[in-house]
Amino acid sequence: MRKRVYPKSGLIVRDPASREILGDGGKEVDVKSTYWRRRLKDGDVTLGPSENKEPKISEEVSEDGSN
C-alpha cells in the first residue's frame, strides 16, 4: 500500500532505497515496509493522502438547480 509520508518538523529522514533526504513535500512510499512502519511508529514521519488518486469531478449546478 502506497501512501505519502512527511518528515516531522526538525528531523532529517532518509529514504532507505535512494538514500535521499525526505523533503517537506513528502514522498510516496510503501508503508508496508518495515522501515517506514518503524518511522511511523516512532513518530519520525506522518501519513498524508496518496497523490496518485484521480481527482473527484464535481458537477456545476446553476442557481435555478438545473445543470
C-alpha positions in Angstrom: 0.0 0.0 0.0 1.5 3.3 -1.1 0.9 6.5 1.0 2.6 9.8 1.2 4.8 10.4 4.3 6.1 13.7 5.6 9.0 14.1 8.0 8.4 15.5 11.4 9.5 19.1 11.7 13.1 19.4 12.6 14.1 15.8 11.7 16.1 14.6 8.8 14.7 11.3 7.4 16.2 9.4 4.6 14.6 7.1 2.0 16.4 3.7 2.6 16.3 2.9 -1.2 17.6 6.1 -2.7 19.4 7.5 0.4 17.9 10.9 -0.4 16.6 13.1 2.4 12.8 13.3 2.6 11.8 16.8 1.7 9.0 18.9 3.3 6.7 17.9 0.4 7.0 14.3 1.5 7.3 11.2 -0.7 5.0 8.4 -1.7 6.3 5.1 -0.2 5.2 1.6 0.5 4.0 1.9 4.1 4.0 -1.9 4.5 7.8 -1.9 4.5 9.5 -2.5 7.9 11.5 0.7 7.6 8.5 3.0 7.1 6.4 1.2 9.6 9.1 1.8 12.2 9.4 5.5 11.2 5.6 5.9 11.6 5.6 4.1 15.0 8.5 6.2 16.3 6.7 9.4 15.1 9.6 10.4 12.7 7.1 10.7 9.8 3.4 11.3 9.4 1.0 10.0 6.9 -0.8 12.0 4.2 -3.1 11.2 1.3 -1.7 9.4 -1.7 -1.3 11.7 -4.8 -2.0 9.1 -7.4 -5.7 9.0 -6.9 -7.9 10.6 -9.6 -9.5 13.9 -8.6 -13.2 13.9 -7.9 -15.2 15.5 -10.6 -17.9 17.8 -9.3 -20.8 19.0 -11.5 -21.5 22.6 -11.5 -25.1 23.4 -10.8 -26.7 26.7 -11.9 -28.6 28.9 -9.4 -32.0 27.5 -10.6 -30.9 23.9 -9.8 -30.6 22.8 -13.4 -27.4 21.6 -15.0 
